[in-house]
Amino acid sequence: MLRNRLIVASFMAVLFAGALHADKVTYMAKGEFKNAEGVTITDWSAAKVTFKTSDDKSTSVDYKDILSLDRHYGSMGAELANALDLVGSDPGGAIDALAAVAENGSKLDREEATIIRAQLLDNESANNASAAPEAMKAYSDYIKNWKAGYFAREAYRGLAALQINNKQTDAARTTLRNMARADNAMQREGNQALGEFEAGEGKWSDAITAFKAAQSAAKTEKDSNAEALAKAWEGWMTLKAGNASEAKALLESVTTDDSLDDPDSTTDEIALSVAFPALGDTHFAGGNYQKGYDAYIKGAYYAWWARGNQEGRCLGRAYVCAKKLEGTDAKWKSRKEKLRTALALGFPRILQDSDKE
């Protein structure tokens, strides 16, 4: 899947733009959607996008507020536009054409062509592993030339993912560290990605360090949802590291935060989808199966809502809690049977494992 917002905007422009002959920027400003049409994008980076209006007035918008960009019928050169038109019908031809634009195009075209070429090679590597080295080189070329460019987030993440898939663990770690250090605008996302990587490697202490750094950056950005996400991960890793009491305090500071209710973001739900399952684990380990059940059920809900991967595990743990409680009240037997049915239909293997407890 192509992973940057501008590509989507470019292709949609083919269908809807018609007579457009200038760039378009859609962004948020003071909680409202803004459409800047008839403008010319003059510069972009990991931190902001700058464009000029028809009266030559220059405006800059923070990266985090950008919703979409469209240069297809404006400042984008014909060579890049033609290369993009080949993506669907002739990916190989598009890759070659993009390489030429990356060498000879305008400043913005070179940068965009480089990242799109890397992503096309990345897509190809999913079906042809021999394409992975070339894709990694393409991402590395982007980072070498635009370490804090507009598409740098995609480049660092794409390169790290390929390195992980190709068992280049140390290289992936370095890539994500470089992302966090490349620009203040990427400090939070880079550290969040690094923390999740270290968590996957079982390095709890290193993960906690990264998540603390992500929280600090989120505070600077005044992004309470991102701060909660990093704190939820920190709590989970603190539990993994063996400090249940500190983990519980961290996790409850997230699960009891009534301010996590942003209709324009899913980050709050993702934070809760991390915090509630981990909180359930703390209660379960302490023998408080009723609170464990409650946390796991909420964890399953938020995992479903956020399309996370812990829904089945949470239902399985809630089922085990209900089994342990069924002798205390008839309602627990009823809940156990309902969970058993849900697991049998959706997560039969988890049910098998849960029945062993």
Buried (B, 14 or more C-beta within 10 A) or exposed (E): EBBBBBBBBBBEBEEEBEEBEBBBBBBBEEEEEBEBBEBBBBBBBBBBBBBBBEEEEEBEBBBBBBBBBBBBBBBBBEBBBEBBBBBEEEBEEBBEBBBEBBEEBBEBBBBBBBBBBBBBBBBBBEEEEEBBEBBBBBBBBBBEEBBBBBBBBBBBBBBBBBBBBBEBEEBBBBBBBBBBBBBBBBBBBBBBBBBBBBBEBEBBEBBBBBBBBBBBBBBEBEBBBBBBBBBBBBBBBBBBBEBBEBBBEBBBBBBEBEEBEEEEEBBBBBBBBBBBBBBBBBBBEEEBBBBBBBBBBBBBBBBBBBEBEBBBBBBBBBBBBBBBBBEEEEEBBEBBEEBBEBBEEEBEEBBEBBEEE
